[in-house]
Amino acid sequence: MDGMGQINGMIGNIGGHTGAGSLTQGAGEAGGNQGNVSFKDVLMKNLNEVNQLQEDADKSLENFVTGKSQNMGEVISASQKASLAFSMLTQIRNKLQDAYDEVKNLRI
């Protein structure tokens, strides 16, 4: 799965529903038993995917600098995928924090 597919999968998995078209395509690929997957498991899986993208970008840059690879496009692509995935993860964290703050401030 490419970087955008992973990010779309993250959005679909966190949303927890399958009615949003292509954004949840990754959620359907993750497995048919959506009801049995905890939020923690989905979040940890996506954290690991972002970490893997960052490690891949580091390895690609290392290979380019040491002369093992001459493909600058691969380095740029891997770096952009990692950056975009991390940015998406940061935005998700911000939205979760906003939701928590809103629930915390509710008066019963």
C-alpha positions in Angstrom: 0.0 0.0 0.0 1.4 3.5 -0.8 1.7 6.4 1.6 -1.6 8.0 0.7 -3.3 4.6 1.0 -1.9 4.2 4.5 -3.0 7.7 5.4 -6.5 7.0 4.0 -6.5 3.8 6.0 -5.7 5.7 9.1 -8.6 8.1 8.6 -10.9 5.2 7.9 -9.8 3.1 10.8 -10.1 6.0 13.3 -13.5 6.9 11.9 -14.6 3.3 12.5 -17.2 3.3 9.7 -17.2 2.1 6.1 -19.6 4.5 4.5 -17.2 7.3 3.4 -16.0 5.9 0.1 -12.3 5.9 -0.7 -11.2 7.3 2.7 -12.2 4.1 4.4 -10.8 1.8 1.7 -7.9 1.0 4.0 -10.3 0.1 6.8 -11.9 -2.6 4.7 -8.5 -4.1 3.8 -7.6 -4.3 7.5 -10.1 -7.0 8.2 -13.8 -7.8 8.1 -14.3 -7.8 11.9 -14.3 -4.0 12.5 -16.4 -4.4 15.7 -13.7 -6.5 17.4 -10.8 -4.0 16.9 -10.2 -1.6 19.8 -9.3 2.0 19.3 -6.0 1.4 21.0 -5.1 -1.4 18.5 -5.9 0.8 15.6 -3.9 3.8 17.0 -0.9 1.6 17.8 -1.0 0.0 14.3 -1.0 3.5 12.7 1.7 4.8 15.0 3.8 1.8 13.9 3.1 2.5 10.2 4.2 6.2 10.6 7.3 5.1 12.4 8.1 2.6 9.6 7.7 5.3 7.0 10.1 7.5 8.9 12.6 4.6 9.2 12.3 4.0 5.4 13.0 7.6 4.7 16.1 7.6 6.9 17.3 4.4 5.2 16.7 5.8 1.8 18.6 9.0 2.6 21.5 7.0 4.2 21.7 4.9 1.0 21.8 8.0 -1.1 24.5 9.7 1.0 26.7 6.6 1.1 26.4 6.0 -2.6 24.5 2.8 -2.4 21.6 4.4 -4.4 21.7 7.2 -7.0 17.9 7.7 -7.1 17.3 11.2 -5.6 13.6 10.9 -6.4 13.2 7.9 -4.2 14.8 9.9 -1.3 12.4 12.8 -1.9 9.4 10.5 -2.2 10.2 8.6 1.0 10.8 11.8 2.9 7.5 13.4 1.7 5.5 10.2 2.6 7.0 10.2 6.1 6.4 13.9 6.5 2.8 13.7 5.3 2.0 10.7 7.5 3.5 12.5 10.6 1.6 15.6 9.8 -1.7 13.6 9.5 -0.9 11.9 12.8 -0.3 15.3 14.5 -3.6 16.6 13.1 -5.4 13.5 14.4 -3.9 14.0 17.8 -5.0 17.7 17.8 -8.6 16.7 16.9 -8.6 14.1 19.6 -7.4 16.6 22.1 -10.0 19.1 21.0 -12.7 16.5 21.4 -11.5 15.5 24.9 -11.4 19.2 25.9 -15.0 19.7 24.6 -16.3 16.6 26.5 -14.4 17.6 29.6 -16.1 21.1 29.6 -19.7 19.7 29.2 -22.0 20.4 32.0 -24.3 17.7 33.1 
